[in-house]
Amino acid sequence: MPGYARAEQLGRQAVELEPRDAWAQHAVAHVLEMQGRRDEGIRWMEGNPGWQQDNFLAVHNWWHLALHHLARGDGTAALRLYDGPIHGHLPTVVAELIDASALLWRAEIRGHAVGDRWAGLADRWAPHAASGNYAFNDLHAAMAFVRAGRDDALRQLQQAHEQALSRDDDNAAFTRDIGAPAVQAFVAFAQNDFARTVELLHPIRTRTNRFGGSHAQRDVIEQTLIEAARRSGQTALARAWVTQRESVAEQRRPGARLRPRSELVHTA
């Protein structure tokens, strides 16, 4: 049995045995996300309330539900979840701040107005601006800082990146290979320099796995790249990437015919 199908089967069985198993709920949520099964994803997350409280993964699972709503074009539902279980409790835990940044950024690039939500989120990220411990976290902090106009915190973060690059540890590689160019690209996007965003993100598009996070979390980078390509007039390139994404998602779905990789790659 293919990996996604097996993961979904075991996850559903685990939740049937223990409805409060948030990790099993989360595993199936990832399968449905990666296969683009949006309506099923909403039904899966809303149909079992066992995961929704008293566990560390609750906020992240709410985030998965919000992604499905966004993908269906329902920004109102997604932002309602942001104001409620995702960010309504004013989190300070970094993992929950990541979910908040990622949701607001995705909503905005899809054309949904988020109002003044960035300001409060940036305030909660500010104590972590100078940590420089993990490039994946830094990218999500930078989203909040640049959208909220917190140039002071953004400078702290960029200085922390410079210090991180001088160290001999894993995060130095994460920052050099993915984190620093990604932060520069997201800043460029916020400044409407979409051509620069494409220039920075295109080279790292296929290797973002090097700095952590899940496929679903890292997808914000590709979504930003595609939107930057559109806004910079590189429409053929944007269409090629969208076609490839849709083909890969289709390939992952139950009963899909396995096709050669060459059929999934389109060039402008």
Buried (B, 14 or more C-beta within 10 A) or exposed (E): EEEBBEBBEBBBEBBEEEBBBBBBBBBBBBBBBBBBBBEBBBEBBEEBEBBBEEBEBBBBBBBBBBBBBBBBEBBEBBBBBBEEBBBEEEBEEBEBBBBBBBBBBBBBBBEBEBEEBBEBBBBBBBEBBBBBEBBBBBBBBBBBBBBBEBEEBBEBBBEBBEEBBEEEEEBBBBBBBBBBBBBBBBBBBBEEBBBBBBBBBBEBEEEBEBBBBEEBBBBBBBBBBBBBBBBBEBEEBBBBBBEBBEBBBBBBBEEBEEEEEEEBEBEE
